[in-house]
Amino acid sequence: MVMLFGQSFTKQELGRVFPDLMHVAGFKKLTVDDGSGRGTRLIQIDSGGGLRIDLLPDRCCDIGQVWCDNIPFGWISPMGTPAPYAIGENNALSGLMATCGFDHVRQPEIDEERSFPLHGNMMHMPSKIIATDTVWDGDECLFRVKAEVTQFDLNHGAIRLQRHIYVPLGGRSLVVSDRVTVLSGDLPLMAMYHINLGFPVVTPMSTVSLNGEDISGDCLAENKIKTRPSGAAVSKVELAAAADGGARFRLKYDGRKLPFLQTLRNAHEGINVFCIEPATHDRLTRKELRATGALAPTPRSGSHMFHLEMVFDSGR
């Protein structure tokens, strides 16, 4: 059954009450015509259950703003969600999720005479949208976006990202399912999912937990970056606007594939961002990671799978 506008429907019942369901829920394909994002594509998904999501096809099909009951969850910089060409090396990480990797994560580095930009190259690559479709399984329905992104360097090889994003009809959640494959070269694959949250879920009273343990004092009290083990095969992070209520964000991911959780807090006036960042690697330089054996290359045709589930609760 699908819960939509306060009522439960089967697939057949939906067909009786809506001339075309896609006019009240589903996809809109838009183009930004002004500002730093001018000319970029935008895919908007409305779940019909109070959730509205902006996807950014020209930025790796990352996630822009997300609204639940018209409450924004993503952190957006003063530049909005600019096109990669508009910002150069000034990577604002604007939007709910930025894909970091898959050749490098974290600060810029020069390693073995190769230069790596902040958080790698994949987030600057435009995606090819393979499909935006509606998938029914009995009386359950998912909106699905299939995207493909390819990064290539003549001297270092190629990496391809195949991304599926799922949003349930009538729901308040989304799933990102990624397959990352080395097409050529022997490349170490690195990944970090930079999830950026702002007001009203980020407040002076916010709390955060990892696998049920309150870690607020460690990662919210100071404007710092903290890194810790993900701690479980199914790792769960929850950020709440306040201990006694308000908006909540929940993240679930595979802690075996993303064994480190990095958090970033910047509470400065006019910024106010909290970032949840599951990662494949600890916060060390590439040289230090190589010394520990953590930068072993993935052979050609080798793949890695990453799966994240996000749930949004407006608190209303």
C-alpha positions in Angstrom: 0.0 0.0 0.0 1.0 3.6 -0.7 0.3 6.3 1.9 -0.4 9.5 0.0 -2.0 12.7 1.2 -3.2 11.0 4.4 -4.8 8.0 2.7 -3.7 4.5 1.8 -4.0 3.4 -1.8 -3.3 0.3 -3.9 -1.9 0.8 -7.4 -5.3 0.2 -8.9 -7.0 2.7 -6.5 -4.4 5.4 -7.4 -5.3 4.9 -11.1 -9.0 5.6 -10.2 -8.5 8.9 -8.3 -5.6 10.5 -10.3 -5.9 11.2 -14.0 -2.1 11.1 -14.0 -0.1 10.5 -10.8 3.0 12.2 -12.3 1.2 15.6 -12.1 1.1 15.4 -8.2 4.3 13.4 -7.5 7.3 12.3 -9.5 9.9 14.0 -11.6 10.5 17.5 -13.0 13.5 18.2 -15.3 14.6 21.9 -15.1 17.4 24.1 -16.2 18.9 26.9 -14.0 18.9 30.2 -16.0 20.7 32.6 -13.7 23.5 33.0 -11.2 26.4 30.6 -10.5 24.4 27.6 -11.6 23.4 29.1 -14.9 22.9 26.5 -17.6 23.0 23.5 -15.3 20.4 20.7 -15.2 18.2 20.1 -12.3 16.0 17.0 -11.6 13.4 17.5 -8.9 11.7 14.6 -7.3 8.5 15.1 -5.3 7.6 12.0 -3.3 4.0 13.1 -2.7 4.6 12.4 1.0 6.1 15.8 1.9 9.6 15.1 0.6 11.1 17.2 -2.3 14.6 16.6 -3.6 16.9 18.4 -6.0 19.4 16.3 -7.9 22.4 17.9 -9.7 23.2 16.0 -12.9 26.0 18.3 -13.8 27.7 17.7 -10.5 28.0 13.9 -10.5 24.2 13.6 -9.9 24.8 14.7 -6.3 22.0 15.9 -4.0 21.2 19.6 -3.8 18.5 20.8 -1.4 16.0 18.5 0.3 12.8 19.7 1.9 10.5 17.7 4.2 7.2 19.4 5.0 8.8 22.5 3.4 11.6 22.4 6.0 15.1 22.5 4.3 17.7 20.0 5.5 20.7 20.6 3.2 23.3 23.3 3.8 23.5 25.7 0.9 26.4 28.2 0.5 25.8 31.9 -0.5 26.6 30.8 -4.1 23.8 28.4 -4.1 24.7 25.1 -5.9 27.0 26.4 -8.6 28.2 24.7 -11.7 31.7 23.3 -11.4 33.0 25.7 -14.0 31.8 28.7 -11.9 34.0 27.9 -8.8 37.2 26.4 -10.0 39.2 25.1 -7.0 36.8 26.9 -4.6 34.7 23.8 -3.8 31.8 25.0 -1.7 30.4 21.5 -1.1 27.0 23.1 -1.3 23.9 20.9 -1.1 22.9 18.0 1.0 25.4 15.5 -0.4 28.7 15.9 -2.3 30.5 12.8 -3.6 34.2 12.9 -2.7 36.6 10.6 -4.5 37.0 8.3 -6.2 40.7 9.0 -6.8 41.2 11.2 -3.6 39.4 12.5 -0.6 40.0 15.4 1.9 42.6 18.2 1.4 44.5 18.8 -1.8 47.8 16.8 -2.1 50.7 16.1 -4.4 51.5 12.4 -4.2 54.1 10.7 -6.4 54.3 13.7 -8.6 50.5 13.7 -9.2 48.3 16.6 -8.0 45.0 15.8 -6.4 42.3 18.5 -5.8 40.2 18.9 -2.7 38.1 15.8 -2.4 39.1 14.4 -5.8 37.8 14.8 -9.3 34.5 12.9 -9.6 32.3 15.6 -8.1 33.3 17.9 -11.0 32.1 15.4 -13.7 28.8 15.8 -15.4 26.6 12.7 -15.4 24.7 11.0 -18.1 21.1 10.4 -17.0 20.3 6.9 -18.2 16.7 6.8 -16.9 14.2 8.6 -14.7 11.5 6.0 -14.1 8.7 4.7 -11.9 9.2 1.2 -10.5 6.2 -0.8 -9.2 6.5 -3.9 -7.0 2.9 -4.9 -6.3 1.3 -1.9 -4.6 4.7 -0.4 -3.7 6.2 2.3 -5.9 9.7 3.8 -6.2 10.9 6.8 -8.2 14.3 5.9 -9.6 17.1 7.9 -11.2 19.9 6.0 -13.0 23.0 8.0 -13.7 26.5 7.3 -15.1 29.6 9.4 -14.5 33.0 8.7 -16.0 36.4 10.2 -15.0 39.4 9.7 -17.3 43.0 10.7 -17.3 45.3 9.6 -20.1 48.2 8.9 -17.7 46.3 7.4 -14.8 43.2 5.6 -16.1 39.5 5.8 -15.9 36.8 5.3 -13.2 33.1 4.9 -13.8 30.3 5.6 -11.3 26.9 4.0 -11.9 24.5 5.6 -9.5 20.9 4.7 -8.6 18.8 7.0 -6.5 15.5 5.7 -5.1 12.6 7.7 -3.5 9.5 5.8 -2.4 6.1 7.2 -3.5 4.5 8.8 -0.4 7.7 8.4 1.6 10.3 10.6 3.4 13.4 8.8 2.6 16.0 8.3 -0.2 18.6 5.7 -1.1 21.8 6.2 -2.9 23.3 3.0 -4.4 26.7 3.4 -6.1 28.8 1.0 -8.1 32.4 2.3 -8.8 34.5 0.5 -11.3 38.0 0.9 -12.5 37.9 0.8 -16.3 41.7 1.2 -16.9 44.8 1.6 -14.8 45.5 0.2 -11.3 44.0 2.8 -9.1 43.4 3.0 -5.4 39.8 3.8 -4.9 38.9 6.3 -2.1 35.4 7.5 -1.2 33.7 9.9 1.2 30.1 11.0 1.2 30.0 14.6 2.3 26.5 15.1 3.8 26.0 18.7 4.7 23.2 19.8 7.1 22.1 23.2 8.1 19.4 25.1 10.1 16.8 24.2 11.3 18.1 20.7 12.0 21.5 22.2 13.0 21.0 24.4 16.1 22.8 25.2 19.4 20.7 22.4 21.0 21.4 19.8 18.3 22.4 16.2 19.4 24.1 13.5 17.3 24.4 9.8 17.9 26.4 7.0 16.3 24.8 3.5 16.7 22.8 4.7 19.6 25.7 6.3 21.5 25.5 10.1 22.0 28.6 11.7 20.5 27.3 15.3 20.7 29.9 16.5 23.2 32.8 15.3 21.0 31.8 16.5 17.6 29.4 19.4 18.1 31.1 21.3 21.0 34.0 22.6 18.9 34.5 23.9 15.3 36.6 20.9 14.4 36.9 17.8 12.2 36.6 14.5 14.1 37.2 11.0 12.8 36.3 7.7 14.4 35.5 4.1 13.4 32.0 3.6 12.0 31.6 1.0 14.6 29.1 -1.5 13.1 28.4 -3.4 10.0 25.1 -1.4 9.7 26.2 2.0 11.0 23.5 4.5 12.0 23.9 8.2 12.5 21.1 10.5 13.8 21.2 14.2 14.0 18.3 15.9 15.9 17.6 19.7 16.2 17.1 19.1 20.0 17.0 16.2 22.4 13.3 16.7 23.0 12.0 17.2 19.5 12.2 19.1 16.2 13.6 18.1 12.9 15.7 14.9 12.6 18.0 13.3 10.0 18.9 9.6 10.0 21.6 8.0 8.0 22.3 4.3 7.6 25.3 2.8 5.7 27.5 -0.2 5.5 30.3 0.3 8.0 32.4 -2.5 6.4 32.6 -0.5 3.1 32.8 2.9 4.8 34.7 2.0 8.0 35.4 5.6 9.1 33.0 8.3 10.1 34.2 11.9 9.9 32.3 14.8 11.2 32.8 18.5 10.7 31.3 21.4 12.7 31.5 25.0 11.8 29.2 27.1 14.0 30.5 30.5 12.9 27.9 33.2 12.3 26.7 33.1 8.8 28.0 29.5 8.3 26.3 27.1 10.7 27.0 23.7 9.1 27.4 20.2 10.4 28.7 17.5 8.1 28.4 13.7 8.4 31.0 12.0 6.2 31.3 8.2 6.0 34.6 7.3 4.4 36.7 4.5 3.2 39.9 5.8 4.7 41.2 7.3 7.9 42.2 11.0 8.0 45.9 10.5 7.0 48.0 11.7 4.1 48.3 9.4 1.1 51.9 8.6 2.0 50.8 7.6 5.5 47.9 5.5 4.1 50.3 3.8 1.6 52.7 2.9 4.5 49.8 1.1 6.3 48.7 -0.8 3.1 45.5 1.1 2.9 46.1 2.4 -0.7 46.2 -0.9 -2.5 45.1 -0.5 -6.1 41.9 -1.9 -7.5 42.6 -3.9 -10.6 41.0 -3.1 -14.0 37.3 -4.1 -13.9 37.3 -4.3 -10.1 34.3 -2.7 -8.5 33.2 -1.3 -5.1 29.6 -0.9 -3.9 28.4 1.8 -1.6 24.8 2.1 -0.2 23.4 4.9 1.9 19.9 5.3 3.2 18.6 8.7 4.5 15.4 9.4 6.4 14.0 12.9 6.9 11.6 13.9 9.8 10.3 17.4 10.0 9.3 17.0 13.6 5.8 18.2 12.9 
